């Protein structure tokens, strides 16, 4: 079960990191995904690939935590949870990056492609977590009723 969690989180983090690079390359986001290095004074003099690798590791850890948290929430539809949690995570990320005031006009500065990318990644992680949790619980069920004497 942990193997599936790690594998799912790895692919989700690779997808999200590549998507962030493409969003930055085509100017869909007005900030650099590796801008944390300059802002936090961490890895500032490092090669660009080290910064992206560190970002990949951070995204991997976040998706792994979300995977483990969401596999136990199987009663709520994954579409709904991924939409809500993904949108909230994207809003928080851009709110912190842009240091926006809490005003209604601040929503104009947020990137819709970034939000969509986060929601797609969250949907992949949440759906996979719920599917594997249900498959694991079905595997442990008996093929006959408990009242049958064999």
N, C-alpha and C positions, 0 to 999 in steps of 0.2 A: 504494500500500500504506500509506503514511503517512496519507493522507487517511482511509482506513477506520479506522486506529488512533485518530486524533484524534476522528473522529465517534463511534466506539464509546465512547471514554473520556468524551466530552462528555455523551452520553446517560446513561451509567452514573453519572457524577458528579451530574448533575441529579436522576436518580432517587434516589440515595442521600441527597442533601441534602434533598430533599422528604420522604423517608422519615424522616430524622432529625428534621425539624421536626414531623412527625405523631407520631412516637414520643414526642417531648418534650411535645407538646401534650396527648396523651391519657395522660400519665404512665406510659408503658411503660418509660421509662428515668428513673432518679432523678438525672440530671445534665443539665446544659445543653450541647448541642452547641457552642455558642459561648462556653462557660465558659473556653476557653483564653485569651480576652482578659484576663480578670481574673487568671487564674493566671500568665500569662507577662508581664503588664503591656504588652501589645501591643494597639493599637486600642481601648483601654479607653474612651476618650471618644468614639469614633466612633459613627455611626448604626448601628442594628441590621442594616440591609441591607448595610453594608460588611463587618461581621463574617461574615454568611452568605455574601457573595460571596468573601471570603478563604477561608472553609471550602470552598466549591465549587472554588476554584482548587487548593487543596491536595489535595482528593479527586481532581480531574482529573489532577494530576501523578502521584499514586500509582497510579491506574487505568491511566494511559498506560504507566508503567513495568511494571506487571503484565501488560499486554497484550503489550508487546514481549518480556517474559521468557517468557510462556506460549505464544507462537506457535511456539516451537522445541521444545516438549515435547509433541509430538503422539502419542508412543507411549503415554503414560499417559492413561487416560480422563479427560476434563475434569470429569466428575462427581466423581471421587475427589479430584483436585487442588483443585477449588473447595471441596469440603467440608472438606478438611484445612487448606488455606491460609486460607480464609475463617474457619473456627472459630478458628484460631491468631491471626489478626489481631484478631478480635473479643475474644478472651480477653486479648490483650496490651493492647488499647485500654482495656478496662474495668479491668484490673488496674492500669494506670498512672493512670487517672482516679480510682479509689477508693483507690489506694495500699494495696492489700490485702496482708496477710501471706501467705506461702506455706504455707497450711494447707488442709486438706480442707474445713473449714467455710466458707472464703471463696467457694466455688462457689455458695452460696445467695444471695449478693448480686449475682450476674451476671444480666443480662437476656437471656432466651431470645429475645424478639422482635428485639432488637438483633442477636444472633448470626444469626438467620434472615435478616434483612435484608442483612447483610454477605455471607452465603453465597449468597443469591440474586443479588446484584450481582456477586460473584466468578464465579458460574456463567455469567452473561451475558457477562462480559468474556472468560473463558477459552474458552467454547464458540465465541464469535465469532472469537477469535484463531486457534484451531485450524482452524476452518472456512475462513477466508480464507487461511491459510497453505497448507492442502491444495488449495484451489481455485487458488491462484497457482502451486503446483508442478505441478498437472495441466495447466494452460494451456501450460506450456512443454514438455510431452511431445509427441513425434511421434505422428501418428495411425497409424503403421505401425511394424513392427519394424525395428531397425537393420540386420538382415541382408538386407533386401529392397533390391535394386538398382533404381533408378528412372531 
